[in-house]
């Protein structure tokens, strides 16, 4: 599937149109019925349902009223807001350097969030990375994406953002795959420093850190890492795009998946032992 903003927005527009069409047909209304009730030309109703023209907030409000689907209005409006902004292409952002890419989630979003739910499958979350680990990882992405080499500024952005962990008033519920402990960025020394940092993080009272062991029977399987900011936003990163999910129904799916993943994780002494074992294996 393409992740370019234009094609993604078009597909999202078509999906929204299909949902509106399903509401209309489910209520036993024709296109001309909706047009007559809302004062629109019937061709505009058809264009909205086929994704050729975006609906307005008023369109969706009237649609939900006519079809008796007022309970779906918040989700449909959230979908409308996301149609043209769900994907922010990394390459476009990266023209200004990796520092710009890291700005995809604004400081305002971090300041506003009270509960962070974070799942990562092969990397330590940026909020807990050492500068050396962050530098090694970001150097790869700078080379891979062909961005201007602003590594010092990019690392500084990542380190500055970590201050949110110490400010209080926020909880961080984190689930890592054991693979994240064993995926190297940089040298063994860099990896050892990062694992040591994780052990320190676990002692903070506002952080819950669970680790899913490699060889266990498990419930959920996350196909990609994702962050949930309160109940307002889910953010995912792919090699080509930063994806932001704001539809309440989809956010709820990610929240349910997060709970499944949490149920497979170990905590406390068992989680620390996995980190210590990974540390020991570095020198084995």
N, C-alpha and C positions, 0 to 999 in steps of 0.2 A: 504494500500500500504506500502511495506517495505521502511524504510528510511535508510537501511544500505548502506554504500558507494558503495559496490560491486554491489548489486542488482540495485541501483539507476543508477549507471554508465552504467550497461548493458541495462536497459530500455531506458536510454537517447541515447545510441548508436543505439539501434533498431529504435528509433524515428527518429534519424538523417538519418539512412539508408532508412527509408520509404520516407522521404522528397526527398532524392536523386533519389529514384526510381520514385517518382511522376514527378520529373523534366524530367527524361529520357523518360518516357512513354508519358508525355505531349508534348515532342518534336518529338514524333514518332520514337524514336530510340530503337533498341534492345540492349540487353546486349552485344552481339558480336560487334555491331556498336561502342559502347563506348570503348570496349576493343581494337578494331582495331585502333580507332582514338587516343588512349592514350598510346598504346604500352603495355597494361596490358594483362594478361591472363584473359579470360572471367570468370574463376572461382573466381578470385579476385574481379571482379566487383560484382558478385553474393554475395560473402561473405560480401562486404561492404553494399550492399542493405539489407541484412538480419541481419545486426548487429553482424556478427560473427568476423569481422575484422574492426578495425577503419580506416577511411580514413585519408590521410595526407592533409596538407594545399594545396599541389600541386594537389592532387586528386580533391579537392573541386573547386579549381581555374579552372582546365580543365573541370570539369563537368558543371560549370556555363557557360563557354565559348561555349561548345558544344551544350548546350540546350538553349542558348540565355537568360540565367537568371543571367546575371552579377549583376543586381540590388539586388539579394538575397545573393550575396557572403558575404557581411559583417555579415549578420545574421547567415549564415551557419558556418562561421569561428568562430564566437563567441560561437555558440553551440558546435563546436568541442573542443574549449578550456575548455568549462564547463563540458564536458562529465565525466571526472574523478575527478572533483573537486566541483561539485554542492553541495554535501553533506559532511559535516564534523561531524562525529559522536560525540555527547557530551560525551558519556562514555569514548571514547578513549582519548579525550582531558582532561576529568575530572580526569584521573589518576594522573595528576600533580596538581590537586586542582581546585577550582572554579576560582582562579585568571587566570588560563590558559583558561578556558571556556570563560571568559570575554574578552580574547584577540583575539577572533574570528575576530573582526573588528579591524585591526591594527591601531596604532597611525598614521601611514602614510596615511591611508585612511581618517581619520578624518582631518588631516592637509591639504590634497589635496582637500577636498570637500568645495565648496563655498555655495551650497544650500542644506540643509537637509530638506527632506519632511518626516514627521514622523506621522504614524497613530498607535494608541494603543487603544485597546478596554477594557482592565480591569486592566491596570497598568499605573502608571506615568512613562514616559520615563526616562531612566537612567541618561540622561544629566541634569535632573531637580530634581532628588531625593535628599532628605536630607540623611545624613549618617545613621540616626536612621531607616528611612524607608528602605533604601538599605540593612541595616544589617538584618532587620526582613524578608525581601523578600529572600535574599540570604541564610539565615539560613534554610529556607524551601527547597531550591534547593539542598543545601549541603546534607541535610537529605534524600531527595527524590532520588537523583542520587547516593548517597553513595560515595561522593567525600571526599578526605582528608579535614579536617576542617581547612581551612586557611582563616577564615572569616575576620580577621583584614586586611590581605593583599588584599583580594577581595574588601572590602569596600574602601580601599585606592586607588585601581586602578580605581574604579568608580568615586570617588571624584576628583582624578587627571584629569580624562578625561573631567570633567565638565569645566575645565579652557578654553576649546576651545570656550565656549559660550561668554566669556568676551574679547577674543582677537581681535575682530573686523574683518571686511572683509567677514563675513559669515551671511547668513540668515537661520532662523529656522522656517519652516512653519509646525505647529503642529496641528493635529486634534485628539481629545480625545472623546471617548464615555463618557457620564455622569457616566456610570458604573465604570469607572476608578477612579472617585472621591469617590465612595462608596464601593470599594473593600479594605478591611482593610489588612494591614500588620503590625503586632504588636498591640500595645494598642491604645485606643482612643487618647491619648496624642500624640503618634507618628503620627497618621493619621491627627490630627489637625495641627501638625507642617508641615506636607507635603502639606496640602491644603494652609496653609499660605505661604509656599514657592512658590506655583503656582501663588498666587496673586502677589508676588514680581516679578516673571518671566514675567508676562504679561506686566509689565511696561517697560521692556527693548525694545529699538527701533528696534532691529534686530530679534525680535521674534513675530510671529503671532500665537496666540493660539485660536483655535476654539473648541467648545464643542458641541457635538450632544446630544440634550436632549433625555431622555428615551422615552417619550411618544409623538412622532411626526410621521407624514407621511414623509417618507424619500425616497431618491433615492438609492444610492449604499449601500451595506451591506458588510463590510469586514469580511471575515471568520477568519482572523488572523491579528495580528499586523504586520506592515512592515515598513521598512525605505528605502527611496530612496536617494542615494548619487549622487548628480547632476543628470546626465542622464546615468551614467556608471554602477550602481550596485543597485540591490534591495536585502535587507537582511531580512530574516524571522527567527524566533526562534520557534522551536517545542520542546516538552519534550525530543525528542531523537536526534534531529539534528539541526544544524545551516545551513540554506539553503541560497545560494547565487545565484542570477539570473543575468546573464550578457548578455543574448540574447537581442538585440535591440527591437525585436518585443514584447517580453514578458515584458521588462521594460516599453514599451509604454502602455501595458495593465494595469500595476500597476499605471502608471501616470494618465491614464484615470480614473481608480477607485478612485484614490486620489482626483481628481477633483469632482467626484460624491459625495464623502464623505464630502468634503469641502462645497459643496452646501447645505448640510443638517445641517451644524454647525451654531452656533450663536457666536458672537464675542463681544468684548468690554464690555459695561455695562451688557448685557444679559448673557455673559459668566461668568463675575465676580459674578453675582447674583446666578448662579448655584453653584459656589464654596462656596459662603457665606451661601447658604441654606444647603449645605452638612455639612458645619462647625456647623451651628446651630443644625442640626439633631444629631450631635455627643453627644451633651449634653441634647438632648430632652428626 
